[in-house]
Amino acid sequence: MLETGDPARDLDGFVLPGTGALVEIANPAQPYVLLDAAGTVVEPVAAFFAELQACSRPASTIRTYGMDLLRWWRFLDGWGLAWHRATRLEGRDFAR
């Protein structure tokens, strides 16, 4: 669906912030955690990682998803948006 009349973001001048981190930890039950800018575990992502493990996905898959989610988290942080407030417009701009 084509979005019309939506506010345009200046994506040319956007710089992805370096906030947060994907951290490998020495715990086979939880090989990676995503941390926010304050160093706190991002609980929705931790729950998603737990689901991946329950489906027998290897740690490398969790890491791959984690790197993508870290970029998404940073993108939202760069625009001052909370993850639960993201809309289709943020998804569109992230993909661009």
N, C-alpha and C positions, 0 to 999 in steps of 0.2 A: 504494500500500500504506500502510495506516494504521500509524504508528509508535506503539507503546504502551509505557509504562514508561520512556520516555526522559527524561533530566533536562531540566527546563524552564529556559530562560534568562529573565532579567528584561530583556525587550526594551524595556519602557517606560523604563527608566533608562539604556539604552545610548546613548552618544554616539559617533558615527562619528569616529574620529581623523583628523587631517589629514596623516597620514604618506604618504610617497611622492608621486609626481607623474607625469603624462603630459606629456612634453616633445616639442615639435616641433623637429626639427633640420634643418639645411640640407643634407640628403642625399636626393636622389630615390630612392636604393636603400633607404633606411630613413627614411621621413618622421617617424615617431614612435617614442619609446622609453618604456617604463614603468620608473620608478625606484623602488626600495624606500626605506625610511626612511634608509638610509645613503648614498643617492645612487647605488647600484649598479644596473645594468641587470638587470631580471628576465628571465633567459634563456628560460624557457619561453614567456613572452609574446612575446619577440623572435622566437622560432621560429614562433609562431603568426602574427605579423605578416608574416614572410617567406612563409609559406604563402598568406596573403591576397594578397600582391603577386604571387606566382607564378600565382595564379588571376585576375590582371588586375583586382583590386579597387582602386578609387581610394583616394587618401590619406584622403578624407573617411570612407570606410567603416572604414579602419584607426583613425581618430580615434574614431569612434563606438564600435567594439568596445573601444578603449583606455579610454574613459571608464567603460564598464561594468566592465571588468577592474580599473580603479583603485578603484572602489567595492567590488568583491569583495575586493581586496587589503587595503583599509582595514578592511573588516568583519572579515576573518580576523585582522588585526593587533590590532584592538580586543579580541578574545577571546584573544589570545596563541596563535593557531594558525598553524602553517606550512601553506602552500598544499597541499602533498602529503599532509597529514594530514586535510584536510577530508572530511567524509562527507555523506551525504544530509541529516543533521540540520542541518548548517551551511547547506546549500542551502535547506532549508525555512525556517530562521530568517532567512536573507538575503532570501528572497522575501517574508517577512511584514513 
